Amino acid sequence: MPEKLHCSFCGKSEKEIKKLAAGPAGIFICDECVHICHAIMQGEDPGLSRAFDPKTWPKERLLALLGPLNKTADAYREHLQTVVETLRAQDVSWGDIARRLGVSRQTAWERFG
């Protein structure tokens, strides 16, 4: 059985919402969260609720999210690796990359070199 997709912001599954849009590196956003984002961009206070606090979510939702969250984390690590490799191919120094990552040059090189 295929794994259900989940909103990366509120954690609801594709079965709990009307629409789910895919973004880069395994990130998804539901129509409800898009509505909240739109309100924020318009300068409104949408009154963010406990919907965004995983500490308030039922354990079934949290357990269902473990696999998708792990896949998203892996995809972002791969995306970050590609960005660093592309910067290095463009002769960007390890020092410049490290400064943007907030780590030492040595740490950047060990992690991505």
QUITA-V658835 format. One record per residue. N is the residue number from 1. RES is the residue in one small letter. SS is DSSP state (helix for helix, strand for strand, loop for the rest). Layout:
# QUITA-V658835
N_RES_SS ; N_RES_SS
This chain:
# QUITA-V658835
1_m_loop ; 2_p_loop ; 3_e_loop ; 4_k_loop ; 5_l_loop ; 6_h_strand ; 7_c_loop ; 8_s_loop ; 9_f_loop ; 10_c_loop ; 11_g_loop ; 12_k_loop ; 13_s_strand ; 14_e_loop ; 15_k_loop ; 16_e_loop ; 17_i_loop ; 18_k_loop ; 19_k_loop ; 20_l_strand ; 21_a_strand ; 22_a_strand ; 23_g_loop ; 24_p_helix ; 25_a_helix ; 26_g_helix ; 27_i_loop ; 28_f_strand ; 29_i_strand ; 30_c_strand ; 31_d_helix ; 32_e_helix ; 33_c_helix ; 34_v_helix ; 35_h_helix ; 36_i_helix ; 37_c_helix ; 38_h_helix ; 39_a_helix ; 40_i_helix ; 41_m_helix ; 42_q_loop ; 43_g_loop ; 44_e_loop ; 45_d_loop ; 46_p_loop ; 47_g_loop ; 48_l_loop ; 49_s_loop ; 50_r_helix ; 51_a_helix ; 52_f_helix ; 53_d_loop ; 54_p_helix ; 55_k_helix ; 56_t_helix ; 57_w_loop ; 58_p_loop ; 59_k_helix ; 60_e_helix ; 61_r_helix ; 62_l_helix ; 63_l_helix ; 64_a_helix ; 65_l_helix ; 66_l_helix ; 67_g_helix ; 68_p_helix ; 69_l_helix ; 70_n_helix ; 71_k_helix ; 72_t_helix ; 73_a_helix ; 74_d_helix ; 75_a_helix ; 76_y_helix ; 77_r_helix ; 78_e_helix ; 79_h_helix ; 80_l_helix ; 81_q_helix ; 82_t_helix ; 83_v_helix ; 84_v_helix ; 85_e_helix ; 86_t_helix ; 87_l_helix ; 88_r_helix ; 89_a_helix ; 90_q_loop ; 91_d_loop ; 92_v_loop ; 93_s_loop ; 94_w_helix ; 95_g_helix ; 96_d_helix ; 97_i_helix ; 98_a_helix ; 99_r_helix ; 100_r_helix ; 101_l_helix ; 102_g_loop ; 103_v_loop ; 104_s_loop ; 105_r_helix ; 106_q_helix ; 107_t_helix ; 108_a_helix ; 109_w_helix ; 110_e_helix ; 111_r_helix ; 112_f_helix ; 113_g_loop
